Amino acid sequence: MQEQEFLKEFGFRLKLYRLKHGMTQAELGEKVDISEHRISSIENGKCNITLKTVCKLSNALNISGSKLFNFVC
């Protein structure tokens, strides 16, 4: 899998879980101390993030971090 494809798949899953939890990008960003613009960039596969940020996002969504990477398997 190419890097860009990986980032898009990750972003798609992040958006999916954010919407399942009824959260806006702004609300999720506030919970993890990231701007709404950065959340949008992550969801659109335009932004690479750290594992620390993945941990914050999964905690804010109350899901296992592995759910955000489920597409890899």
PDB file of N, H, CA, C and O in Angstrom:
ATOM      1  N   MET A   1       0.855  -1.179   0.000  1.00  0.00           N
ATOM      2  CA  MET A   1       0.000   0.000   0.000  1.00  0.00           C
ATOM      3  C   MET A   1       0.895   1.235   0.000  1.00  0.00           C
ATOM      4  O   MET A   1       1.843   1.336   0.780  1.00  0.00           O
ATOM      5  N   GLN A   2       0.581   2.152  -0.873  1.00  0.00           N
ATOM      6  H   GLN A   2      -0.188   2.070  -1.507  1.00  0.00           H
ATOM      7  CA  GLN A   2       1.328   3.400  -0.968  1.00  0.00           C
ATOM      8  C   GLN A   2       0.982   4.316   0.211  1.00  0.00           C
ATOM      9  O   GLN A   2      -0.089   4.209   0.808  1.00  0.00           O
ATOM     10  N   GLU A   3       1.907   5.210   0.527  1.00  0.00           N
ATOM     11  H   GLU A   3       2.777   5.297   0.042  1.00  0.00           H
ATOM     12  CA  GLU A   3       1.728   6.108   1.673  1.00  0.00           C
ATOM     13  C   GLU A   3       0.444   6.929   1.559  1.00  0.00           C
ATOM     14  O   GLU A   3      -0.303   7.036   2.531  1.00  0.00           O
ATOM     15  N   GLN A   4       0.179   7.506   0.393  1.00  0.00           N
ATOM     16  H   GLN A   4       0.786   7.419  -0.397  1.00  0.00           H
ATOM     17  CA  GLN A   4      -1.001   8.349   0.230  1.00  0.00           C
ATOM     18  C   GLN A   4      -2.284   7.539   0.414  1.00  0.00           C
ATOM     19  O   GLN A   4      -3.239   8.009   1.033  1.00  0.00           O
ATOM     20  N   GLU A   5      -2.298   6.339  -0.117  1.00  0.00           N
ATOM     21  H   GLU A   5      -1.522   5.957  -0.619  1.00  0.00           H
ATOM     22  CA  GLU A   5      -3.460   5.468   0.039  1.00  0.00           C
ATOM     23  C   GLU A   5      -3.676   5.116   1.515  1.00  0.00           C
ATOM     24  O   GLU A   5      -4.809   5.084   1.995  1.00  0.00           O
ATOM     25  N   PHE A   6      -2.578   4.853   2.224  1.00  0.00           N
ATOM     26  H   PHE A   6      -1.657   4.879   1.834  1.00  0.00           H
ATOM     27  CA  PHE A   6      -2.636   4.541   3.651  1.00  0.00           C
ATOM     28  C   PHE A   6      -3.245   5.709   4.422  1.00  0.00           C
ATOM     29  O   PHE A   6      -4.131   5.511   5.254  1.00  0.00           O
ATOM     30  N   LEU A   7      -2.771   6.929   4.147  1.00  0.00           N
ATOM     31  H   LEU A   7      -2.051   7.090   3.471  1.00  0.00           H
ATOM     32  CA  LEU A   7      -3.278   8.109   4.851  1.00  0.00           C
ATOM     33  C   LEU A   7      -4.756   8.342   4.557  1.00  0.00           C
ATOM     34  O   LEU A   7      -5.512   8.723   5.450  1.00  0.00           O
ATOM     35  N   LYS A   8      -5.175   8.116   3.312  1.00  0.00           N
ATOM     36  H   LYS A   8      -4.561   7.807   2.587  1.00  0.00           H
ATOM     37  CA  LYS A   8      -6.589   8.279   2.961  1.00  0.00           C
ATOM     38  C   LYS A   8      -7.460   7.255   3.677  1.00  0.00           C
ATOM     39  O   LYS A   8      -8.540   7.593   4.162  1.00  0.00           O
ATOM     40  N   GLU A   9      -7.005   6.011   3.748  1.00  0.00           N
ATOM     41  H   GLU A   9      -6.128   5.736   3.354  1.00  0.00           H
ATOM     42  CA  GLU A   9      -7.770   4.963   4.440  1.00  0.00           C
ATOM     43  C   GLU A   9      -7.876   5.259   5.931  1.00  0.00           C
ATOM     44  O   GLU A   9      -8.938   5.092   6.530  1.00  0.00           O
ATOM     45  N   PHE A  10      -6.770   5.700   6.524  1.00  0.00           N
ATOM     46  H   PHE A  10      -5.907   5.836   6.037  1.00  0.00           H
ATOM     47  CA  PHE A  10      -6.795   6.062   7.939  1.00  0.00           C
ATOM     48  C   PHE A  10      -7.784   7.205   8.165  1.00  0.00           C
ATOM     49  O   PHE A  10      -8.596   7.156   9.089  1.00  0.00           O
ATOM     50  N   GLY A  11      -7.711   8.223   7.324  1.00  0.00           N
ATOM     51  H   GLY A  11      -7.051   8.263   6.574  1.00  0.00           H
ATOM     52  CA  GLY A  11      -8.606   9.376   7.445  1.00  0.00           C
ATOM     53  C   GLY A  11     -10.058   8.996   7.282  1.00  0.00           C
ATOM     54  O   GLY A  11     -10.927   9.513   7.985  1.00  0.00           O
ATOM     55  N   PHE A  12     -10.326   8.085   6.349  1.00  0.00           N
ATOM     56  H   PHE A  12      -9.621   7.665   5.779  1.00  0.00           H
ATOM     57  CA  PHE A  12     -11.692   7.618   6.143  1.00  0.00           C
ATOM     58  C   PHE A  12     -12.225   6.941   7.399  1.00  0.00           C
ATOM     59  O   PHE A  12     -13.365   7.178   7.797  1.00  0.00           O
ATOM     60  N   ARG A  13     -11.411   6.107   8.019  1.00  0.00           N
ATOM     61  H   ARG A  13     -10.485   5.915   7.696  1.00  0.00           H
ATOM     62  CA  ARG A  13     -11.847   5.399   9.232  1.00  0.00           C
ATOM     63  C   ARG A  13     -12.033   6.378  10.388  1.00  0.00           C
ATOM     64  O   ARG A  13     -12.970   6.238  11.174  1.00  0.00           O
ATOM     65  N   LEU A  14     -11.152   7.363  10.496  1.00  0.00           N
ATOM     66  H   LEU A  14     -10.391   7.477   9.857  1.00  0.00           H
ATOM     67  CA  LEU A  14     -11.298   8.370  11.541  1.00  0.00           C
ATOM     68  C   LEU A  14     -12.634   9.101  11.369  1.00  0.00           C
ATOM     69  O   LEU A  14     -13.377   9.280  12.333  1.00  0.00           O
ATOM     70  N   LYS A  15     -12.927   9.516  10.153  1.00  0.00           N
ATOM     71  H   LYS A  15     -12.323   9.371   9.370  1.00  0.00           H
ATOM     72  CA  LYS A  15     -14.187  10.214   9.887  1.00  0.00           C
ATOM     73  C   LYS A  15     -15.384   9.320  10.200  1.00  0.00           C
ATOM     74  O   LYS A  15     -16.364   9.773  10.791  1.00  0.00           O
ATOM     75  N   LEU A  16     -15.302   8.062   9.807  1.00  0.00           N
ATOM     76  H   LEU A  16     -14.505   7.695   9.327  1.00  0.00           H
ATOM     77  CA  LEU A  16     -16.376   7.106  10.065  1.00  0.00           C
ATOM     78  C   LEU A  16     -16.696   7.028  11.562  1.00  0.00           C
ATOM     79  O   LEU A  16     -17.857   7.121  11.958  1.00  0.00           O
ATOM     80  N   TYR A  17     -15.661   6.856  12.386  1.00  0.00           N
ATOM     81  H   TYR A  17     -14.717   6.781  12.063  1.00  0.00           H
ATOM     82  CA  TYR A  17     -15.886   6.754  13.833  1.00  0.00           C
ATOM     83  C   TYR A  17     -16.301   8.086  14.440  1.00  0.00           C
ATOM     84  O   TYR A  17     -17.092   8.117  15.382  1.00  0.00           O
ATOM     85  N   ARG A  18     -15.778   9.181  13.914  1.00  0.00           N
ATOM     86  H   ARG A  18     -15.135   9.156  13.148  1.00  0.00           H
ATOM     87  CA  ARG A  18     -16.194  10.494  14.418  1.00  0.00           C
ATOM     88  C   ARG A  18     -17.690  10.690  14.179  1.00  0.00           C
ATOM     89  O   ARG A  18     -18.421  11.128  15.068  1.00  0.00           O
ATOM     90  N   LEU A  19     -18.128  10.362  12.975  1.00  0.00           N
ATOM     91  H   LEU A  19     -17.534  10.007  12.254  1.00  0.00           H
ATOM     92  CA  LEU A  19     -19.549  10.516  12.650  1.00  0.00           C
ATOM     93  C   LEU A  19     -20.419   9.549  13.452  1.00  0.00           C
ATOM     94  O   LEU A  19     -21.522   9.908  13.863  1.00  0.00           O
ATOM     95  N   LYS A  20     -19.934   8.328  13.677  1.00  0.00           N
ATOM     96  H   LYS A  20     -19.037   8.036  13.343  1.00  0.00           H
ATOM     97  CA  LYS A  20     -20.688   7.370  14.491  1.00  0.00           C
ATOM     98  C   LYS A  20     -20.912   7.899  15.897  1.00  0.00           C
ATOM     99  O   LYS A  20     -21.920   7.594  16.535  1.00  0.00           O
ATOM    100  N   HIS A  21     -19.961   8.695  16.372  1.00  0.00           N
ATOM    101  H   HIS A  21     -19.143   8.942  15.853  1.00  0.00           H
ATOM    102  CA  HIS A  21     -20.082   9.271  17.714  1.00  0.00           C
ATOM    103  C   HIS A  21     -20.789  10.629  17.696  1.00  0.00           C
ATOM    104  O   HIS A  21     -20.886  11.296  18.726  1.00  0.00           O
ATOM    105  N   GLY A  22     -21.278  11.032  16.528  1.00  0.00           N
ATOM    106  H   GLY A  22     -21.199  10.490  15.691  1.00  0.00           H
ATOM    107  CA  GLY A  22     -22.037  12.272  16.416  1.00  0.00           C
ATOM    108  C   GLY A  22     -21.224  13.519  16.705  1.00  0.00           C
ATOM    109  O   GLY A  22     -21.753  14.508  17.212  1.00  0.00           O
ATOM    110  N   MET A  23     -19.936  13.474  16.382  1.00  0.00           N
ATOM    111  H   MET A  23     -19.506  12.670  15.970  1.00  0.00           H
ATOM    112  CA  MET A  23     -19.054  14.605  16.670  1.00  0.00           C
ATOM    113  C   MET A  23     -18.711  15.371  15.394  1.00  0.00           C
ATOM    114  O   MET A  23     -18.579  14.791  14.317  1.00  0.00           O
ATOM    115  N   THR A  24     -18.573  16.670  15.542  1.00  0.00           N
ATOM    116  H   THR A  24     -18.681  17.142  16.418  1.00  0.00           H
ATOM    117  CA  THR A  24     -18.070  17.485  14.443  1.00  0.00           C
ATOM    118  C   THR A  24     -16.542  17.452  14.490  1.00  0.00           C
ATOM    119  O   THR A  24     -15.947  17.003  15.469  1.00  0.00           O
ATOM    120  N   GLN A  25     -15.927  17.930  13.425  1.00  0.00           N
ATOM    121  H   GLN A  25     -16.410  18.295  12.629  1.00  0.00           H
ATOM    122  CA  GLN A  25     -14.469  18.027  13.418  1.00  0.00           C
ATOM    123  C   GLN A  25     -13.996  18.968  14.518  1.00  0.00           C
ATOM    124  O   GLN A  25     -12.975  18.725  15.161  1.00  0.00           O
ATOM    125  N   ALA A  26     -14.743  20.036  14.725  1.00  0.00           N
ATOM    126  H   ALA A  26     -15.573  20.233  14.203  1.00  0.00           H
ATOM    127  CA  ALA A  26     -14.383  20.999  15.763  1.00  0.00           C
ATOM    128  C   ALA A  26     -14.440  20.363  17.153  1.00  0.00           C
ATOM    129  O   ALA A  26     -13.558  20.592  17.980  1.00  0.00           O
ATOM    130  N   GLU A  27     -15.470  19.570  17.405  1.00  0.00           N
ATOM    131  H   GLU A  27     -16.187  19.384  16.733  1.00  0.00           H
ATOM    132  CA  GLU A  27     -15.610  18.919  18.711  1.00  0.00           C
ATOM    133  C   GLU A  27     -14.480  17.918  18.950  1.00  0.00           C
ATOM    134  O   GLU A  27     -13.908  17.870  20.039  1.00  0.00           O
ATOM    135  N   LEU A  28     -14.164  17.124  17.936  1.00  0.00           N
ATOM    136  H   LEU A  28     -14.628  17.163  17.051  1.00  0.00           H
ATOM    137  CA  LEU A  28     -13.070  16.169  18.090  1.00  0.00           C
ATOM    138  C   LEU A  28     -11.754  16.905  18.286  1.00  0.00           C
ATOM    139  O   LEU A  28     -10.947  16.538  19.140  1.00  0.00           O
ATOM    140  N   GLY A  29     -11.547  17.935  17.495  1.00  0.00           N
ATOM    141  H   GLY A  29     -12.203  18.233  16.801  1.00  0.00           H
ATOM    142  CA  GLY A  29     -10.320  18.723  17.630  1.00  0.00           C
ATOM    143  C   GLY A  29     -10.157  19.319  19.015  1.00  0.00           C
ATOM    144  O   GLY A  29      -9.057  19.343  19.568  1.00  0.00           O
ATOM    145  N   GLU A  30     -11.251  19.796  19.564  1.00  0.00           N
ATOM    146  H   GLU A  30     -12.144  19.776  19.115  1.00  0.00           H
ATOM    147  CA  GLU A  30     -11.209  20.371  20.910  1.00  0.00           C
ATOM    148  C   GLU A  30     -10.834  19.315  21.952  1.00  0.00           C
ATOM    149  O   GLU A  30     -10.077  19.592  22.882  1.00  0.00           O
ATOM    150  N   LYS A  31     -11.367  18.110  21.789  1.00  0.00           N
ATOM    151  H   LYS A  31     -11.982  17.885  21.033  1.00  0.00           H
ATOM    152  CA  LYS A  31     -11.076  17.035  22.746  1.00  0.00           C
ATOM    153  C   LYS A  31      -9.605  16.628  22.735  1.00  0.00           C
ATOM    154  O   LYS A  31      -9.061  16.221  23.762  1.00  0.00           O
ATOM    155  N   VAL A  32      -8.965  16.739  21.571  1.00  0.00           N
ATOM    156  H   VAL A  32      -9.407  17.069  20.737  1.00  0.00           H
ATOM    157  CA  VAL A  32      -7.574  16.284  21.464  1.00  0.00           C
ATOM    158  C   VAL A  32      -6.597  17.441  21.283  1.00  0.00           C
ATOM    159  O   VAL A  32      -5.410  17.224  21.041  1.00  0.00           O
ATOM    160  N   ASP A  33      -7.098  18.672  21.400  1.00  0.00           N
ATOM    161  H   ASP A  33      -8.063  18.849  21.597  1.00  0.00           H
ATOM    162  CA  ASP A  33      -6.275  19.871  21.299  1.00  0.00           C
ATOM    163  C   ASP A  33      -5.586  19.974  19.931  1.00  0.00           C
ATOM    164  O   ASP A  33      -4.384  20.215  19.827  1.00  0.00           O
ATOM    165  N   ILE A  34      -6.405  19.778  18.890  1.00  0.00           N
ATOM    166  H   ILE A  34      -7.381  19.582  18.975  1.00  0.00           H
ATOM    167  CA  ILE A  34      -5.946  19.910  17.506  1.00  0.00           C
ATOM    168  C   ILE A  34      -6.972  20.790  16.797  1.00  0.00           C
ATOM    169  O   ILE A  34      -8.164  20.715  17.095  1.00  0.00           O
ATOM    170  N   SER A  35      -6.521  21.616  15.871  1.00  0.00           N
ATOM    171  H   SER A  35      -5.553  21.677  15.629  1.00  0.00           H
ATOM    172  CA  SER A  35      -7.450  22.493  15.171  1.00  0.00           C
ATOM    173  C   SER A  35      -8.404  21.704  14.276  1.00  0.00           C
ATOM    174  O   SER A  35      -8.096  20.601  13.827  1.00  0.00           O
ATOM    175  N   GLU A  36      -9.549  22.290  14.035  1.00  0.00           N
ATOM    176  H   GLU A  36      -9.800  23.187  14.400  1.00  0.00           H
ATOM    177  CA  GLU A  36     -10.534  21.694  13.140  1.00  0.00           C
ATOM    178  C   GLU A  36      -9.921  21.494  11.746  1.00  0.00           C
ATOM    179  O   GLU A  36     -10.183  20.491  11.081  1.00  0.00           O
ATOM    180  N   HIS A  37      -9.115  22.446  11.324  1.00  0.00           N
ATOM    181  H   HIS A  37      -8.903  23.261  11.864  1.00  0.00           H
ATOM    182  CA  HIS A  37      -8.442  22.347  10.017  1.00  0.00           C
ATOM    183  C   HIS A  37      -7.530  21.126   9.962  1.00  0.00           C
ATOM    184  O   HIS A  37      -7.473  20.434   8.945  1.00  0.00           O
ATOM    185  N   ARG A  38      -6.821  20.865  11.048  1.00  0.00           N
ATOM    186  H   ARG A  38      -6.867  21.427  11.873  1.00  0.00           H
ATOM    187  CA  ARG A  38      -5.920  19.699  11.071  1.00  0.00           C
ATOM    188  C   ARG A  38      -6.726  18.397  11.048  1.00  0.00           C
ATOM    189  O   ARG A  38      -6.335  17.446  10.373  1.00  0.00           O
ATOM    190  N   ILE A  39      -7.839  18.343  11.773  1.00  0.00           N
ATOM    191  H   ILE A  39      -8.157  19.116  12.322  1.00  0.00           H
ATOM    192  CA  ILE A  39      -8.705  17.159  11.733  1.00  0.00           C
ATOM    193  C   ILE A  39      -9.162  16.927  10.300  1.00  0.00           C
ATOM    194  O   ILE A  39      -9.142  15.796   9.814  1.00  0.00           O
ATOM    195  N   SER A  40      -9.570  17.986   9.628  1.00  0.00           N
ATOM    196  H   SER A  40      -9.587  18.905  10.022  1.00  0.00           H
ATOM    197  CA  SER A  40      -9.998  17.885   8.235  1.00  0.00           C
ATOM    198  C   SER A  40      -8.872  17.351   7.355  1.00  0.00           C
ATOM    199  O   SER A  40      -9.102  16.491   6.505  1.00  0.00           O
ATOM    200  N   SER A  41      -7.674  17.851   7.553  1.00  0.00           N
ATOM    201  H   SER A  41      -7.487  18.550   8.243  1.00  0.00           H
ATOM    202  CA  SER A  41      -6.516  17.397   6.772  1.00  0.00           C
ATOM    203  C   SER A  41      -6.230  15.920   7.010  1.00  0.00           C
ATOM    204  O   SER A  41      -5.898  15.194   6.074  1.00  0.00           O
ATOM    205  N   ILE A  42      -6.357  15.471   8.256  1.00  0.00           N
ATOM    206  H   ILE A  42      -6.627  16.062   9.017  1.00  0.00           H
ATOM    207  CA  ILE A  42      -6.141  14.061   8.586  1.00  0.00           C
ATOM    208  C   ILE A  42      -7.203  13.211   7.885  1.00  0.00           C
ATOM    209  O   ILE A  42      -6.886  12.202   7.255  1.00  0.00           O
ATOM    210  N   GLU A  43      -8.448  13.625   8.000  1.00  0.00           N
ATOM    211  H   GLU A  43      -8.706  14.445   8.512  1.00  0.00           H
ATOM    212  CA  GLU A  43      -9.537  12.859   7.408  1.00  0.00           C
ATOM    213  C   GLU A  43      -9.448  12.796   5.879  1.00  0.00           C
ATOM    214  O   GLU A  43      -9.919  11.838   5.267  1.00  0.00           O
ATOM    215  N   ASN A  44      -8.855  13.799   5.278  1.00  0.00           N
ATOM    216  H   ASN A  44      -8.473  14.578   5.776  1.00  0.00           H
ATOM    217  CA  ASN A  44      -8.709  13.833   3.822  1.00  0.00           C
ATOM    218  C   ASN A  44      -7.405  13.221   3.337  1.00  0.00           C
ATOM    219  O   ASN A  44      -7.093  13.280   2.148  1.00  0.00           O
ATOM    220  N   GLY A  45      -6.638  12.630   4.257  1.00  0.00           N
ATOM    221  H   GLY A  45      -6.891  12.582   5.223  1.00  0.00           H
ATOM    222  CA  GLY A  45      -5.397  11.962   3.882  1.00  0.00           C
ATOM    223  C   GLY A  45      -4.289  12.897   3.474  1.00  0.00           C
ATOM    224  O   GLY A  45      -3.379  12.499   2.747  1.00  0.00           O
ATOM    225  N   LYS A  46      -4.348  14.129   3.925  1.00  0.00           N
ATOM    226  H   LYS A  46      -5.088  14.452   4.515  1.00  0.00           H
ATOM    227  CA  LYS A  46      -3.349  15.126   3.548  1.00  0.00           C
ATOM    228  C   LYS A  46      -2.355  15.422   4.661  1.00  0.00           C
ATOM    229  O   LYS A  46      -1.511  16.308   4.528  1.00  0.00           O
ATOM    230  N   CYS A  47      -2.456  14.685   5.749  1.00  0.00           N
ATOM    231  H   CYS A  47      -3.142  13.966   5.857  1.00  0.00           H
ATOM    232  CA  CYS A  47      -1.651  14.997   6.923  1.00  0.00           C
ATOM    233  C   CYS A  47      -1.172  13.712   7.587  1.00  0.00           C
ATOM    234  O   CYS A  47      -1.967  12.819   7.878  1.00  0.00           O
ATOM    235  N   ASN A  48       0.109  13.628   7.817  1.00  0.00           N
ATOM    236  H   ASN A  48       0.756  14.354   7.580  1.00  0.00           H
ATOM    237  CA  ASN A  48       0.679  12.501   8.540  1.00  0.00           C
ATOM    238  C   ASN A  48       0.698  12.866  10.024  1.00  0.00           C
ATOM    239  O   ASN A  48       1.009  14.003  10.376  1.00  0.00           O
ATOM    240  N   ILE A  49       0.374  11.923  10.883  1.00  0.00           N
ATOM    241  H   ILE A  49       0.122  10.998  10.596  1.00  0.00           H
ATOM    242  CA  ILE A  49       0.302  12.214  12.314  1.00  0.00           C
ATOM    243  C   ILE A  49       1.158  11.236  13.108  1.00  0.00           C
ATOM    244  O   ILE A  49       1.584  10.200  12.599  1.00  0.00           O
ATOM    245  N   THR A  50       1.395  11.585  14.348  1.00  0.00           N
ATOM    246  H   THR A  50       1.049  12.427  14.762  1.00  0.00           H
ATOM    247  CA  THR A  50       2.200  10.733  15.231  1.00  0.00           C
ATOM    248  C   THR A  50       1.322   9.691  15.916  1.00  0.00           C
ATOM    249  O   THR A  50       0.097   9.809  15.941  1.00  0.00           O
ATOM    250  N   LEU A  51       1.961   8.685  16.462  1.00  0.00           N
ATOM    251  H   LEU A  51       2.956   8.588  16.441  1.00  0.00           H
ATOM    252  CA  LEU A  51       1.227   7.686  17.237  1.00  0.00           C
ATOM    253  C   LEU A  51       0.609   8.308  18.481  1.00  0.00           C
ATOM    254  O   LEU A  51      -0.435   7.857  18.951  1.00  0.00           O
ATOM    255  N   LYS A  52       1.236   9.320  19.002  1.00  0.00           N
ATOM    256  H   LYS A  52       2.085   9.686  18.620  1.00  0.00           H
ATOM    257  CA  LYS A  52       0.681  10.032  20.157  1.00  0.00           C
ATOM    258  C   LYS A  52      -0.679  10.638  19.795  1.00  0.00           C
ATOM    259  O   LYS A  52      -1.617  10.593  20.591  1.00  0.00           O
ATOM    260  N   THR A  53      -0.775  11.199  18.599  1.00  0.00           N
ATOM    261  H   THR A  53      -0.013  11.236  17.953  1.00  0.00           H
ATOM    262  CA  THR A  53      -2.031  11.774  18.144  1.00  0.00           C
ATOM    263  C   THR A  53      -3.062  10.683  17.883  1.00  0.00           C
ATOM    264  O   THR A  53      -4.242  10.867  18.182  1.00  0.00           O
ATOM    265  N   VAL A  54      -2.634   9.549  17.329  1.00  0.00           N
ATOM    266  H   VAL A  54      -1.676   9.399  17.086  1.00  0.00           H
ATOM    267  CA  VAL A  54      -3.543   8.412  17.125  1.00  0.00           C
ATOM    268  C   VAL A  54      -4.126   7.990  18.465  1.00  0.00           C
ATOM    269  O   VAL A  54      -5.323   7.721  18.568  1.00  0.00           O
ATOM    270  N   CYS A  55      -3.291   7.932  19.480  1.00  0.00           N
ATOM    271  H   CYS A  55      -2.319   8.151  19.396  1.00  0.00           H
ATOM    272  CA  CYS A  55      -3.746   7.556  20.820  1.00  0.00           C
ATOM    273  C   CYS A  55      -4.777   8.557  21.340  1.00  0.00           C
ATOM    274  O   CYS A  55      -5.806   8.156  21.885  1.00  0.00           O
ATOM    275  N   LYS A  56      -4.516   9.839  21.180  1.00  0.00           N
ATOM    276  H   LYS A  56      -3.680  10.165  20.737  1.00  0.00           H
ATOM    277  CA  LYS A  56      -5.457  10.868  21.621  1.00  0.00           C
ATOM    278  C   LYS A  56      -6.786  10.757  20.888  1.00  0.00           C
ATOM    279  O   LYS A  56      -7.851  10.874  21.495  1.00  0.00           O
ATOM    280  N   LEU A  57      -6.717  10.530  19.577  1.00  0.00           N
ATOM    281  H   LEU A  57      -5.852  10.435  19.084  1.00  0.00           H
ATOM    282  CA  LEU A  57      -7.938  10.419  18.778  1.00  0.00           C
ATOM    283  C   LEU A  57      -8.757   9.208  19.198  1.00  0.00           C
ATOM    284  O   LEU A  57      -9.972   9.305  19.372  1.00  0.00           O
ATOM    285  N   SER A  58      -8.096   8.073  19.359  1.00  0.00           N
ATOM    286  H   SER A  58      -7.109   7.994  19.218  1.00  0.00           H
ATOM    287  CA  SER A  58      -8.837   6.865  19.746  1.00  0.00           C
ATOM    288  C   SER A  58      -9.434   7.011  21.138  1.00  0.00           C
ATOM    289  O   SER A  58     -10.545   6.542  21.381  1.00  0.00           O
ATOM    290  N   ASN A  59      -8.723   7.649  22.049  1.00  0.00           N
ATOM    291  H   ASN A  59      -7.820   8.031  21.851  1.00  0.00           H
ATOM    292  CA  ASN A  59      -9.265   7.883  23.391  1.00  0.00           C
ATOM    293  C   ASN A  59     -10.473   8.817  23.338  1.00  0.00           C
ATOM    294  O   ASN A  59     -11.467   8.588  24.027  1.00  0.00           O
ATOM    295  N   ALA A  60     -10.389   9.865  22.523  1.00  0.00           N
ATOM    296  H   ALA A  60      -9.582  10.051  21.964  1.00  0.00           H
ATOM    297  CA  ALA A  60     -11.495  10.815  22.403  1.00  0.00           C
ATOM    298  C   ALA A  60     -12.737  10.157  21.814  1.00  0.00           C
ATOM    299  O   ALA A  60     -13.864  10.528  22.140  1.00  0.00           O
ATOM    300  N   LEU A  61     -12.516   9.169  20.936  1.00  0.00           N
ATOM    301  H   LEU A  61     -11.600   8.867  20.671  1.00  0.00           H
ATOM    302  CA  LEU A  61     -13.630   8.459  20.312  1.00  0.00           C
ATOM    303  C   LEU A  61     -14.027   7.213  21.096  1.00  0.00           C
ATOM    304  O   LEU A  61     -14.972   6.509  20.738  1.00  0.00           O
ATOM    305  N   ASN A  62     -13.296   6.960  22.160  1.00  0.00           N
ATOM    306  H   ASN A  62     -12.529   7.531  22.450  1.00  0.00           H
ATOM    307  CA  ASN A  62     -13.560   5.810  23.023  1.00  0.00           C
ATOM    308  C   ASN A  62     -13.531   4.487  22.238  1.00  0.00           C
ATOM    309  O   ASN A  62     -14.406   3.634  22.390  1.00  0.00           O
ATOM    310  N   ILE A  63     -12.502   4.348  21.401  1.00  0.00           N
ATOM    311  H   ILE A  63     -11.791   5.041  21.277  1.00  0.00           H
ATOM    312  CA  ILE A  63     -12.306   3.133  20.620  1.00  0.00           C
ATOM    313  C   ILE A  63     -10.862   2.675  20.751  1.00  0.00           C
ATOM    314  O   ILE A  63      -9.990   3.442  21.159  1.00  0.00           O
ATOM    315  N   SER A  64     -10.626   1.449  20.409  1.00  0.00           N
ATOM    316  H   SER A  64     -11.334   0.826  20.077  1.00  0.00           H
ATOM    317  CA  SER A  64      -9.271   0.924  20.363  1.00  0.00           C
ATOM    318  C   SER A  64      -8.543   1.561  19.177  1.00  0.00           C
ATOM    319  O   SER A  64      -9.125   1.723  18.105  1.00  0.00           O
ATOM    320  N   GLY A  65      -7.304   1.912  19.364  1.00  0.00           N
ATOM    321  H   GLY A  65      -6.831   1.780  20.235  1.00  0.00           H
ATOM    322  CA  GLY A  65      -6.511   2.479  18.284  1.00  0.00           C
ATOM    323  C   GLY A  65      -6.451   1.568  17.068  1.00  0.00           C
ATOM    324  O   GLY A  65      -6.342   2.036  15.935  1.00  0.00           O
ATOM    325  N   SER A  66      -6.524   0.264  17.311  1.00  0.00           N
ATOM    326  H   SER A  66      -6.613  -0.116  18.232  1.00  0.00           H
ATOM    327  CA  SER A  66      -6.443  -0.690  16.206  1.00  0.00           C
ATOM    328  C   SER A  66      -7.622  -0.549  15.244  1.00  0.00           C
ATOM    329  O   SER A  66      -7.503  -0.914  14.074  1.00  0.00           O
ATOM    330  N   LYS A  67      -8.749  -0.030  15.709  1.00  0.00           N
ATOM    331  H   LYS A  67      -8.845   0.267  16.659  1.00  0.00           H
ATOM    332  CA  LYS A  67      -9.908   0.150  14.828  1.00  0.00           C
ATOM    333  C   LYS A  67      -9.609   1.165  13.736  1.00  0.00           C
ATOM    334  O   LYS A  67     -10.165   1.080  12.641  1.00  0.00           O
ATOM    335  N   LEU A  68      -8.742   2.118  14.022  1.00  0.00           N
ATOM    336  H   LEU A  68      -8.290   2.187  14.912  1.00  0.00           H
ATOM    337  CA  LEU A  68      -8.380   3.116  13.026  1.00  0.00           C
ATOM    338  C   LEU A  68      -7.454   2.527  11.960  1.00  0.00           C
ATOM    339  O   LEU A  68      -7.318   3.088  10.872  1.00  0.00           O
ATOM    340  N   PHE A  69      -6.821   1.402  12.274  1.00  0.00           N
ATOM    341  H   PHE A  69      -6.931   0.947  13.158  1.00  0.00           H
ATOM    342  CA  PHE A  69      -5.900   0.746  11.342  1.00  0.00           C
ATOM    343  C   PHE A  69      -6.470  -0.560  10.808  1.00  0.00           C
ATOM    344  O   PHE A  69      -5.738  -1.340  10.197  1.00  0.00           O
ATOM    345  N   ASN A  70      -7.734  -0.815  11.019  1.00  0.00           N
ATOM    346  H   ASN A  70      -8.328  -0.183  11.516  1.00  0.00           H
ATOM    347  CA  ASN A  70      -8.350  -2.091  10.645  1.00  0.00           C
ATOM    348  C   ASN A  70      -8.212  -2.407   9.166  1.00  0.00           C
ATOM    349  O   ASN A  70      -8.219  -3.580   8.792  1.00  0.00           O
ATOM    350  N   PHE A  71      -8.086  -1.402   8.318  1.00  0.00           N
ATOM    351  H   PHE A  71      -8.079  -0.450   8.622  1.00  0.00           H
ATOM    352  CA  PHE A  71      -7.986  -1.598   6.877  1.00  0.00           C
ATOM    353  C   PHE A  71      -6.677  -2.249   6.458  1.00  0.00           C
ATOM    354  O   PHE A  71      -6.593  -2.787   5.354  1.00  0.00           O
ATOM    355  N   VAL A  72      -5.651  -2.217   7.307  1.00  0.00           N
ATOM    356  H   VAL A  72      -5.719  -1.780   8.203  1.00  0.00           H
ATOM    357  CA  VAL A  72      -4.320  -2.713   6.956  1.00  0.00           C
ATOM    358  C   VAL A  72      -4.311  -4.226   6.832  1.00  0.00           C
ATOM    359  O   VAL A  72      -3.586  -4.771   6.000  1.00  0.00           O
ATOM    360  N   CYS A  73      -5.101  -4.913   7.641  1.00  0.00           N
ATOM    361  H   CYS A  73      -5.690  -4.470   8.317  1.00  0.00           H
ATOM    362  CA  CYS A  73      -5.080  -6.368   7.666  1.00  0.00           C
ATOM    363  C   CYS A  73      -5.708  -7.001   6.465  1.00  0.00           C
ATOM    364  O   CYS A  73      -5.754  -8.227   6.366  1.00  0.00           O
TER     365      CYS A  73
END
